[in-house]
């Protein structure tokens, strides 16, 4: 299965999940206002929580697919950039210190200067976006 197929499937799942959560919100609001079936309202709240739990893994998968597409479509082929992109894809927005620690964990050595210059290059190539003091995928 190609990355574009996976990406479209994930987007499709996200849309369906959002629709389900919106529908559950509507039903919960309607039943809460009528106050006729409080046990059903509690049940719907539990279903909504369970459904929302699927959202985070889908977002993580979406970030991973985005990182793979970035790595495959650009000249970002070296190990350090791959580690940076994969780490941010899996864990979400991170600052330079967090990325440096992860790089050190995976490679045995890392310097903030190197990480800072790699992240700067990734920003210039539009592979990352600076968001305050954190960096995230576009």
Number of C-alpha atoms within 10 A of each C-alpha: 5 6 13 12 10 14 18 12 13 17 15 12 15 17 12 12 17 15 12 15 17 13 13 18 15 12 16 20 13 12 17 16 11 10 12 10 11 14 12 15 19 13 11 17 16 12 14 18 11 11 15 15 11 13 15 10 12 16 17 16 17 21 23 22 19 21 24 16 15 21 18 12 10 11 9 17 12 9 11 17 19 16 16 22 28 20 19 24 23 16 12 17 19 19 17 18 14 15 24 21 16 17 22 13 11 12 12 9 11 17 13 15 11 12 19 16 11 15 23 16 15 19 17 11 14 13 22 23 18 16 12 7 9 17 21 19 22 13
